[in-house]
Amino acid sequence: MKGLVMLRFILSVMVAVVSVVSAEAQTPFPARFVDAGQTVVVPKGDYLISRETIVRGGTLIIEAGAKIKVQSIGRPIQVAGGVLEIRGTAADPVVIEPDVGHTCGHMVTYFAYGKRPQVSINYLDWQTTLNGTCMVLSATDFEIANSVILSAAAASLNRGCIQAGGGSRGLVADCLLECVKEGATSTSGVIIGNGTSQNDWVQVLNVTTVNCANPLNVKKNVATLNGVIE
């Protein structure tokens, strides 16, 4: 990708159970917990998340064309030491946004079950409408590409689009990151680190930010910039 050596992750997952759910309009999201040894595949379709989905050491795959509405959940998708793959395409992105009259909170990842989370995201449109950062990645190996991340909270404090801390390592490439409140001094596009001593290493390539006071906010350790941040 534009001369950048892409990060490649070797994901070793013992798969004992594979569940595939047929897509229907406003189908309840098929996963509540995804445990070690389990893989849940979410095919193209229209879904509703009304409870937190927690990947507890297993693998959650969301395929191109999945449209997911969230009903007022603070952390609708959590990855606890497991694997999350979002496999959108240019023609058929994955969309995660609030249901009508509801709010959509944040994606979070954290080290659990003796594993670092592994996150691979391509062509995702994600809209957060609660105060806070849209995606908070802790101790995570990740790649986020070709995605639109919108921080649309009404409040002006403590908001960003992507934060990688706790020893995270990864890539943000060819993304559009938007903060809704122009001029809010605390808003950031990409935040690297959380002010602690962990060694965070993040590459940022061709990322465009809109209305974010700080396109890149480096709180700790290393950011490698390739291409252009606007």
N, C-alpha and C positions, 0 to 999 in steps of 0.2 A: 504494500500500500504506500505509494508515493515515496519509495526509497526507504521506508522505515522497516526495520526488522521487527516483524510482529512477535509479540509474546505468544508463546505456545505453551499450553498447559496439558500435561498428561493426566487425564482423569481416570483413575482406577476405581471402578465402581462394581461391586459384586451385585448383580441384579438377580433377585430371586422372584420378584413379582413385577409384571408389566401390566398396567391397566390403561386402557384407551377408552375414552368416553365419547359417545356420539354427540355431535353438535346440534343443538336445537335453540330456538330463540329463548333468551333469558334462562338458560340452563343453570342451576346452581353450580358454582365452581366445584370441580370434582375432588379437590384435595383439601382436607382439613389438616392432617398430619402426613408427611411423607418420611417414613422411617428408613433406617439403614437397611440395605438390601432390596429396597422398593424403588421402582421407577413409575412415575405418573406422567402420561403424555396427554396434553390438552390440545386437541385438534382445532382447526378453524371453526368458528362459531361464535355465538353471543352468550356471554356468561354473566353471572351475578355473584359477587363476593359479599356475603353478609357476616362472615366470621374470619378471624385471622387464619391465614394459611401459613403453616410453619414446616419448613423442610428440616427434618431432624435427622440428618445424616444420609438421607436418600437423595434421589434425583427427580427434579421437576422440570419437564420440558414443555414449553408453550410454543406452539407452532404458528407459522405465518397465518394471518387472517383472524386470529382470536381477538375478539372485542370484549373487554372485561369492564363491567360497571361495578363500582365499589359503594357500599352502603354505610357511610359514616364509620369507618374503622381507622384508628390511629396508625396502625402498622399492618396493612393488609397482607403484605408478603414479607416473611422473615426467613432467612437462610441461616440455619444453625449448624455449621459444620458439614453442610451437604452441598449439592450441586444445583444450580439454576441455569438453564439454557433458554433464552428467548430467541426464537429463530424467525423473526420477521424478515420480509423482503421489501424491496423498493415498491413493488406493485401491491403488496399485501402486508403492511406493517402490523405488529401487535399493538393494540390500543388499550391502555389502562387509565380510567378516568372516573370521576364521581358519577353515580347514578343521579337522575333528576331529583333535586331537592335534598341531596345528601352531600357529604364531603368525602374526599379521598386523602388518606394520610401518606405515610412514608414507607419506602422499602428499606429494610435494615438487614445487615448480616453480622454475624459474630462467631467467634471460635467456640465450638462446643463438640461434645462427643469425641474429643481427641483429634478433631480435624479442622483444618482451615477451610472456610467456605470457598467455593469455586463458582464464579459468575461469568457467563458469556452472554452478552446482549447485542443483538443486531436488529436495527430497524424497529425500535420501540418508541411509541408516543405515550409519555407518562405525564399526568397532570396531578400535582399535589395542591390541595386547597386548604390544608391545615398549616398553621404556623410551624416552621421548622424546615429542615433540609429534606429535599425530595428523596435522595438516596444516601444512606449513611452506611459506608462499607468499613468494617473493622476486621483486621487480620485476614484480609481477603485477597485471593489471586483473581484478577478480573480483567475483562475487556469489554468496553462499551463503545459501540460504533454506530454511525449512521442513524442516530436517535435524536428525538426532540424531547427535552425535559423542561417542563414548565412549572415554576414555583408561583402558584396563583393565590397564595394566602392573603387575606385582607390585611393582616398585621404587617408591620414593616421591620420587625426585629428578628434576629436569629434565623435568617432564611438563606438558603443556598440551593443549588441544583444537585451537585454531587460532592460528597465529602469522603475522602479515603484516609483512614487513620489506623492506629493500632497495629502498625507493621504491615499495612496493605501494600501490594505491588501490582501494577497494572497499567492499562492504556485507556485513554479517552480520545477518540478519533472521529473527525468528520461529524460532529454533533452540533445541534443548535440548543443553547441553554438560555432560558428566558426567565427573568424575574419580573413580576407584574408591576411592581411599584417603582416607577422611575424616580431616582434620586434618593432612595432609601439607603443610607450609608452602610448598613450592615449586610447588604445582600452581596452574594458571591456566586460566580459561575462554578468554578472548581475550587474546592478547599482541600489542601493536602496537609495531613497531620491534625492532631487534636491537642497540641501543646505539651505532649508527653515525650518520653525518650525513645519511643519505638522508631524503627528505621523504615519510614515510608518511602517508596520509590514509584513515581508515577510519570508516565509519558503522556504529553498532551499534544495532539496533532490536529491542526486545522479546525479549531473549535471557535464558533461564533457565539458571543453572548449579547443579549438584548436587555437593557435596563438594569444590568447588574453593576453595582458600584465598583466591585472588585472582580474583574474577569478571572483572575487567578489569585488565590489567597494562600500563601505558603506559611503554615504555622510551624512546621518542623521538617527538617531533613531535605529530601531531594525531589526536585521537579525537573524533568527533562522536556524541553520545549522543542518541537519540530514543526516547521511550517509557521502558521500564523494564528495568533489569538487576537481577536478584534473586540 
